[in-house]
Amino acid sequence: MSHSTVTSKGQTTIPGKIRKALRIKPGDKLEYAVEGDHATIRVHPGIRSLKGVLASKKGNGMSFAQVREAAAKAARGREGTR
């Protein structure tokens, strides 16, 4: 099991093994959920979840609102895979 130390300012370094497993990159946002004495850390999908969404011709002829809804739907679908 990996561990890290918390500084007096509440900061810690996420071990490299964990960063690699979660594909955490500099600037990523993390989400925390606390249940009793356990916490879950998750990488917030942010803009990364939209990678490739508009790179195909699937959106041709779609309005901006339709493209935005399709991107949101794709992001929601990818949230469960992390």
N, C-alpha and C positions, 0 to 999 in steps of 0.2 A: 504494500500500500504506500503510495506517495504521501509526502507531507511537506508543509512549509511553515515558516514562523511569521507571526503577525508583528509588525513594528508598533511603536507607541502611537503612530498616526493611523493605525488600522490598515496599513498596506501589507501586501504579501506578494511573493513571486509565485506564479503558477508553474509547477514543475514542467520541464520540457516534455516529458512523456505524456502529460495530460494535455498540454498545448497541441502536441502533434496529433493525439487521438481525437481531439475536438476540432482540429484545424483552426485554432485560434491564431489570428494574425494581429499585428499592431493596429490599433484603432478600432478593433471589434468591440462591440458592446456585449456585456454579459447580463443575464437575467438570473435572479436568485429566488428560490422558493424555499420557505422554511416550514418544516412539518415536525413538530416536537423538537427533539434535539438533533435533527438531521437537516441539512441544507442541500438543495440540488442546484447546480450551476448549469446554465444552458447558454449557448451562443445565440444572441438575438440575430435573426436572419438579416435584418436591415436590407441594404441595397444588394448585398451578395446574393440574396434569394432571387433577384431579378436577372442574374447573369444568364444570357442566352435567350431570354423570353422573347425579345424583339429581333433576334438575329435570323429568324426564318421568314418565309413569305406568307406564313399563316395569317398575319395581320393585314394583308393587302385588302383594301376596300373597307376596313373597319374604322369606325369613328374613334376619336381619342378616348371617349368614355368607354367604349367597348374594349379597346386595348388596355386601358387602366384596369377594368374589371377582370380581364383575362390574366393580367399580371398579378393582381391580388389573389385570384383563384390559384394560380400556379404557386405563389408564395405560401398560401395556406396549405397546399398539398405537400410542399417540401418540408414544412415545419414538423410534421409527424415522422419524417425520415431521419432526423438528427438525433 
